[in-house]
Amino acid sequence: NRTDPVVVRADFADGTSDTRSVTPAARQYEVQTVSGLPQNMVTPPPQDLARIKAEHAKLAVVRKVDTPQSWFAEQFDWPFPGILSGVYGSQRVDDGVPMAPHLGVDIAAPAGTPIHAPAGARVAIAEPWFLEGNFTMLDHGHGVFSEYLHQSEFHVKEGDIVTRGQVIGLVGATGRATGPHSHWGLNWFD
């Protein structure tokens, strides 16, 4: 882990630049214990592991797309109101099995709560996946993607162009979930 200061420089299209010194700091992440999941969601059998691997391979390909739109420059809104039930970076322990860190936030809300696009985007993925459940991924341009997992319903399809505030789906508990919520993730490329 790096703890020495690092200089970060941003060069802008108008020819100007900005340079800042940033000192990384170690962060303690919480451990979240989740229980009550079906066994096939904790340790999936071989046929489900093959499906998961294929879905994640598709995700890796989609995350390499660099679309020219700049919807990412809009102000992002929260996709829906709810209770923050899972935080970014926490380690998950599912029914006693340690899992990878949680790379998003979980927002709990009643099933059927509308999920809104936080900014304009192109729908990159809108499919039922094994772990993610009903999964929508929005491409906000130049490698900025947002993700919405565990939906009960889709309200968009792959290739659709959505506007900020448009309903893209409904909160649910599909995939690896113990109750109604949506995992909201944000990525820049991978």
Secondary structure as GFF3:
##gff-version 3
##sequence-region A 1 190
A	DSSP	beta_strand	6	11	.	.	.	ID=ss1
A	DSSP	beta_strand	17	22	.	.	.	ID=ss2
A	DSSP	beta_strand	31	34	.	.	.	ID=ss3
A	DSSP	alpha_helix	39	42	.	.	.	ID=ss4
A	DSSP	alpha_helix	46	62	.	.	.	ID=ss5
A	DSSP	three_ten_helix	71	73	.	.	.	ID=ss6
A	DSSP	beta_strand	83	86	.	.	.	ID=ss7
A	DSSP	beta_strand	91	94	.	.	.	ID=ss8
A	DSSP	beta_strand	97	101	.	.	.	ID=ss9
A	DSSP	beta_strand	105	108	.	.	.	ID=ss10
A	DSSP	beta_strand	114	116	.	.	.	ID=ss11
A	DSSP	beta_strand	121	129	.	.	.	ID=ss12
A	DSSP	beta_strand	133	139	.	.	.	ID=ss13
A	DSSP	beta_strand	144	151	.	.	.	ID=ss14
A	DSSP	beta_strand	153	154	.	.	.	ID=ss15
A	DSSP	beta_strand	161	162	.	.	.	ID=ss16
A	DSSP	beta_strand	167	170	.	.	.	ID=ss17
A	DSSP	beta_strand	181	188	.	.	.	ID=ss18
###
